């Protein structure tokens, strides 16, 4: 379990309140943390052609630190390829590597969330709170790369959006989740529904992990020779 996931779990387990603000697809942007902030800095530097700045941001930043921590679950050599792409001023390859990393990071969060909501040894209200926190983290990272994934794997992007939409509705206690339209608006809440059966989050979380796992497995950092 990575440092990132352990930190997320500590927030859930100490009982901090869960924000009530709706965070439906397209209408909510979770607050940045060190990883998402570093990604945005890297992206801006690359797009501005400031590869010297991007290289420094990458070498000393939270993205590379998390890449190294999660290396066994990433495509082999991903961190090295991103670093080399930045040194060689190959922005497209560097950005592709960052997209792969965030897809993998989101996949791992979905897998861990699915594992926790099915653990019946933990009280239902704790699992429900964990599910909501994980969904917030999942969207924080996927939101950064949704557009890029939509460009080269639209099927996976749609699958993630629909599954997230369904999971969000269940987490909020929607009486009947509607996954046909990922931009249909916040769900009506049913008090206590999410506490009674947090296991209902498992199928959409598994679909998120499956779709993003396919993205990670089928894409590489393509640097010209």
Order of alpha helices (4+ residues) and beta strands (2+ residues): alpha-alpha-alpha-alpha-alpha-alpha-alpha-alpha-alpha-alpha
